[in-house]
Amino acid sequence: MLETLSIVAYKQPITKRDLDLLRGVDSVWALKQLLQRRLIEIAGRADEPGRPMVFKTTDRFLEAFGLKHIKDLPTIKEIEAIQS
């Protein structure tokens, strides 16, 4: 579930199809859990065939992770520096 939340946070707004392609598995369970916990929300519909829903993080997500804005997430370079 944390993997799904991370992908939504960094790629938002994102469709379930794109999320599934990145993860390589169906994300319906994780999306339902994150929606129930109000960490993500439906942000509208994509402008593509079928008009799939797109997801984004919520203010509750920011509060839960001590962030003021989504731009406060660490960059990939910062994450890689920590792992080195």
Summary of the structure (lengths in Angstrom):
residues: 84
radius of gyration: 13.3
end to end distance: 25.0
largest distance: 42.7
contacts: 207
relative contact order: 0.18
helix: 52%
strand: 15%
